[in-house]
Amino acid sequence: MKILLVDDHELFRDGLKLVVQQISDNVDIRECGSCAEAYRIIGDNEGFDLILLDVDLPGISGMEGLEEFRNLDPCAPIVFLSGSDDSQMIRRALDMGVMGYIPKTLGSEIIIQALQLVLKGGRYIPDSVLSPTAPPFRDETVLTGRQKEILALLSRGKANKEIARILDITDNTVRVHVSAIFQALKVNNRTEAALAALKRGLISAS
């Protein structure tokens, strides 16, 4: 299975790659940070089984580049990745043939289920995104129990290997959760994560 991941944030790409690799025993992931790079990669390959495309790319945005992606690889289902909950944009993307929309705050297990659905020919859009009465997901901090444990440990200065040993999980699992935590808190590093968690009451100052 060959998947193209287009996102300009390397940290997010690293975390998402670990999640996507769980979809199948044989996953070949190509990655880049812009539409222009993605066009070149598609041109050098025979076709992809799935394209994961960030909406908010520098230069040519995912939405602006969507038609060219369709022209270059008309068979590959495209799933949008975004931190935005712009329902008008999402509906427009669906009208243009996008097969899924994944908020960057979504948990890894749901992402896997969503991508499996798309690969089977279905469409994935979170109910909360298009519901006019639902609160915007970007204003919610939703962490799993395990992510809260990891957040508490990284806030105490523990490295990934230490966290893995304490919780008896693999280093890769810790990396995936840390990336998800950063996305949920909308931060870029451990210091910012600790400060954001303290401010929101996710951890105590003691």
Buried (B, 14 or more C-beta within 10 A) or exposed (E): BBBBBBBBBEBBBBBBBBBBBBBEEEBEBBBBBBBEBBBEBBEEBEEBBBBBBBBBBEEBBBBEBBEBBBEBBEEBBBBBBBBBBBBEBBBEBBEEEBBBBBBBBBBBEBBBBBBBBBBEEEBBBBEBBBEEEEEEBBEEBEBBEBBBBBBBBBBEEBEBEBBBEEBEBEEEBBBBBBBBBBBBBBBEEBEEBBEBBEEEEBBEEE
